[in-house]
Amino acid sequence: MTDAPVLEIRGAGLHRGDRELWSGLDLTVEPGELIAVLGPSGSGKTTLLRAILGLEPLTAGTISALGEPVRRRGSRRVGYIPQQRPLPRETALRGRDLVTLGVTGHRFGLPIPRRADAERVDRLITAVGAENYADRPVGLLSGGEQQRLRIGQALADNPRLLLCDEPLTSLDLANQRAVMKVIDQHRRHAKAGVLLVTHDINPVLGMVDRILYLAGGRFTLGRPHEVLTSAVLSDLYGAPVYVLEAGGRLVVVGAPDAEETHHHHHGEDLA
């Protein structure tokens, strides 16, 4: 474990046909840093994660993860939590089996049970608080329970870089807090960098170090109090955008083609 950046993006650009998602993107993620990625649908948030995973070739620039250029084959030291989609009820796996795939899934051939693997799976299940339902069919679990198990799977190799794509979608407030607690504990204990795509900053704002906001082929990067202002977002969108307080939250109003995005719990320190 070193103090070197866990992610370095330099001059990155990506086009889809004749449409530019973003260009000239420079981003350095330090060990233990959590960066939230915000922006409207279609702004390239998920595509950015795919590029870091080596699944989406850049139009320009470079990406290095954990000191090495990204490759399509990926790295076991980079964890990935995909968008939350409920598993079918008939899925023939227990919750424990889902986590086990993260521990043994990189091996070829028939899996051979190992005591060390079983102990590792037990520790991951405990870490995500899934002991009470780990042996139930995963398709019968709630969305929040399934998401905790997915996080256990993503943490199987103790990743130094964790990429999270809308990990809180469709979860109630209690499960949002529980999921973010697990992610936050991992980044603090492992000094892991975290890049977290979200449409709602409220559940994560108290943990966020910086925000990357993508919109209209442009981006802005900074601390929450630097990015989440009417002036900054109006300049980013090239149109009047207002950051207003409503019901104890800040809400972005008037952003072209933007999702409704809540930004700030009343009374939290943005500094």
C-alpha atoms as one frame of an Amber mdcrd trajectory, in Angstrom:
protein
   0.000   0.000   0.000   1.434   3.362  -1.101   0.368   6.989  -1.162   0.416
   7.066  -4.978  -2.882   8.005  -6.684  -5.201   5.057  -7.261  -6.611   6.601
 -10.445  -5.157   9.084 -12.938  -7.110  10.339 -15.939  -5.340  12.703 -18.324
  -6.901  14.620 -21.231  -9.630  12.008 -21.584 -12.332  12.380 -24.176 -15.050
  10.073 -25.403 -17.444  10.368 -28.341 -20.549   8.358 -29.171 -20.950   8.752
 -32.919 -20.869  12.489 -33.557 -21.812  13.283 -29.940 -19.138  14.290 -27.455
 -19.830  12.973 -23.957 -16.843  14.761 -22.422 -13.348  15.880 -23.384 -10.196
  17.211 -21.740 -11.036  15.393 -18.516  -8.247  15.375 -15.926  -8.907  13.569
 -12.655  -6.651  12.212  -9.924  -8.146  10.087  -7.146  -6.025   9.758  -4.020
  -6.046   6.796  -1.607  -9.046   7.054   0.724 -10.752   9.757  -1.361 -14.446
   9.549  -2.284 -15.563  11.417  -5.385 -19.243  11.596  -6.338 -20.083  11.766
 -10.059 -23.251  13.729 -10.827 -25.044  14.814 -13.971 -28.176  14.291 -16.069
 -29.055  11.059 -17.829 -26.881  10.556 -20.895 -24.034  12.737 -19.647 -21.569
   9.832 -19.629 -21.383   8.925 -15.931 -21.670   5.157 -16.406 -19.542   5.378
 -19.547 -16.757   6.934 -17.471 -16.787   3.933 -15.131 -16.764   1.575 -18.115
 -13.745   3.412 -19.530 -11.904   2.996 -16.211 -12.749  -0.717 -16.308 -11.262
  -0.943 -19.806 -14.638  -1.720 -21.384 -15.032   1.559 -23.290 -12.119   2.830
 -25.421 -11.320   6.520 -25.099 -11.408   8.853 -28.071  -8.487  10.770 -26.552
  -6.294  10.764 -23.457  -5.216   8.068 -21.011  -6.414   6.306 -17.861  -4.172
   4.592 -15.311  -5.587   2.601 -12.406  -3.311   1.605  -9.532  -0.247   2.664
 -11.493  -1.017   0.680 -14.660  -2.782   1.620 -17.917  -6.291   0.196 -17.953
  -6.791  -2.944 -20.023  -9.909  -4.715 -21.170  -9.128  -7.742 -19.035  -9.490
  -5.532 -15.961  -7.803  -5.858 -12.583  -8.734  -7.831  -9.486  -7.637  -4.803
  -7.463 -10.452  -2.698  -8.932 -13.859  -3.408  -7.397 -17.098  -2.661  -9.249
 -20.648  -2.326  -7.928 -23.037  -2.194 -10.929 -26.402  -0.499 -11.072 -28.869
  -2.224  -8.770 -31.191  -4.538 -10.681 -33.296  -7.075  -8.743 -32.339 -10.679
  -9.425 -35.157 -12.968 -10.658 -37.015 -14.844  -7.926 -36.004 -18.163  -9.462
 -32.251 -17.411  -9.320 -30.620 -20.665  -8.182 -28.112 -19.089  -5.823 -28.007
 -18.384  -2.128 -26.783 -15.030  -0.922 -23.593 -16.750   0.210 -23.029 -18.097
  -3.311 -23.196 -14.583  -4.757 -20.388 -13.432  -2.465 -18.418 -16.622  -3.146
 -18.319 -15.751  -6.856 -16.287 -12.703  -5.936 -13.772 -14.883  -4.090 -13.460
 -17.801  -6.536 -14.921 -16.516  -9.801 -11.527 -15.664 -11.302 -10.393 -19.289
 -11.206 -10.734 -21.624 -14.167 -12.201 -25.109 -13.992 -14.431 -26.575 -11.332
 -14.304 -24.650  -8.042 -12.620 -26.630  -5.270 -13.861 -25.703  -1.795 -11.105
 -24.261   0.350 -11.274 -23.451   4.028  -9.601 -20.080   3.447 -12.238 -19.208
   0.821 -15.095 -20.125   3.148 -13.586 -18.051   5.938 -13.141 -15.104   3.575
 -16.782 -15.364   2.462 -17.922 -15.442   6.099 -15.904 -12.291   6.854 -17.379
 -10.472   3.846 -20.924 -11.481   4.791 -20.324 -10.157   8.301 -18.779  -6.941
   6.957 -21.891  -6.132   4.926 -24.282  -7.210   7.687 -25.840 -10.086   5.736
 -25.498 -12.892   8.298 -29.257 -13.283   8.809 -30.074 -13.968   5.160 -26.845
 -15.245   3.573 -28.232 -18.775   3.222 -31.579 -17.784   1.729 -32.266 -17.873
  -2.054 -30.962 -14.577  -3.386 -34.026 -14.036  -5.604 -36.256 -13.890  -2.525
 -34.236 -11.139  -0.859 -35.122  -7.457  -0.887 -33.301  -4.990  -3.092 -31.318
  -3.683  -0.147 -30.292  -7.183   0.918 -29.206  -8.078  -2.611 -27.208  -4.860
  -2.869 -25.329  -5.568   0.352 -24.349  -8.973  -1.044 -23.184  -7.357  -4.309
 -20.959  -5.074  -2.258 -19.547  -8.096  -0.445 -18.786  -9.613  -3.852 -17.096
  -6.391  -5.026 -14.930  -6.232  -1.892 -13.738  -9.841  -2.201 -10.212  -8.873
  -3.274  -9.916  -5.882  -0.942  -9.811  -3.445  -3.893  -7.772  -0.255  -3.709
 -10.132   1.381  -6.214 -13.901   0.937  -5.938 -16.255   2.007  -8.732 -19.921
   2.322  -7.751 -22.653   2.873 -10.357 -25.841   4.168  -8.713 -25.491   1.792
  -5.738 -28.390   3.428  -3.851 -31.058   3.413  -6.564 -34.461   2.104  -5.407
 -33.245   1.626  -1.821 -35.084   3.111   1.142 -33.309   5.548   3.434 -32.291
   2.893   5.973 -30.715   0.691   3.297 -29.037   3.692   1.651 -27.354   4.504
   4.945 -26.372   0.873   5.529 -24.875   0.484   2.052 -22.935   3.745   2.293
 -21.627   2.774   5.731 -20.095  -0.401   4.264 -18.535   1.502   1.343 -17.213
   4.224   3.635 -15.721   1.735   6.084 -13.891  -0.055   3.278 -12.382   3.116
   1.832 -11.187   4.223   5.266  -9.767   0.860   6.367  -8.204  -0.052   2.996
  -7.359   3.550   1.992  -9.304   2.811  -1.187 -10.273   5.491  -3.646 -14.002
   5.505  -4.461 -15.708   6.887  -7.559 -19.462   6.840  -6.953 -22.076   7.684
  -9.582 -25.310   8.926  -8.049 -28.339  11.015  -8.936 -28.979  11.978  -5.297
 -26.071  13.482  -3.377 -27.905  13.693  -0.054 -27.175  10.189   1.274 -23.449
  10.529   0.532 -22.682  14.218   0.972 -21.301  13.877   4.491 -18.704  11.410
   3.144 -17.828  13.080  -0.177 -14.461  14.781  -0.658 -15.079  16.149  -4.158
 -17.774  16.197  -6.843 -17.334  15.647 -10.585 -20.356  17.088 -12.396 -20.845
  16.127 -16.056 -23.310  17.907 -18.343 -23.617  18.754 -22.005 -20.141  17.532
 -22.944 -18.544  19.654 -20.239 -17.573  19.044 -16.637 -16.662  20.784 -13.397
 -14.705  19.335 -10.496 -14.339  20.606  -6.958 -15.477  20.398  -3.374 -19.236
  20.336  -2.805 -19.493  23.998  -1.811 -17.539  24.936  -4.963 -19.636  22.890
  -7.414 -23.178  22.977  -6.060 -23.972  26.628  -6.719 -26.340  28.345  -9.128
 -23.486  30.243 -10.786 -21.278  27.183 -11.397 -24.073  24.957 -12.716 -25.504
  27.755 -14.891 -22.097  28.152 -16.499 -21.738  24.388 -16.923 -25.133  23.981
 -18.620 -24.943  27.265 -20.508 -28.439  28.091 -19.266 -29.989  29.483 -16.076
 -29.853  26.823 -13.365 -30.841  27.428  -9.770 -29.762  25.577  -6.639 -32.589
  26.052  -4.160 -33.357  24.843  -0.649 -36.567  22.864  -0.448 -37.679  20.730
   2.456 -34.251  20.803   4.048 -32.491  19.899   0.803 -30.922  21.751  -2.068
 -32.574  21.009  -5.415 -31.247  21.752  -8.890 -33.957  23.529 -10.899 -33.924
  24.354 -14.610 -31.048  22.127 -15.720 -31.787  21.136 -19.351 -32.603  17.421
 -19.678 -31.476  16.855 -16.075 -32.898  14.353 -13.654 -34.468  15.861 -10.550
 -31.377  16.021  -8.362 -31.451  16.697  -4.625 -28.211  18.007  -3.254 -27.954
  18.906   0.377 -29.367  18.110   3.784 -30.019  21.240   5.791 -27.332  22.001
   8.341 -24.544  19.836   6.899 -21.110  21.387   6.603 -20.056  21.640   2.957
 -16.495  22.749   3.657
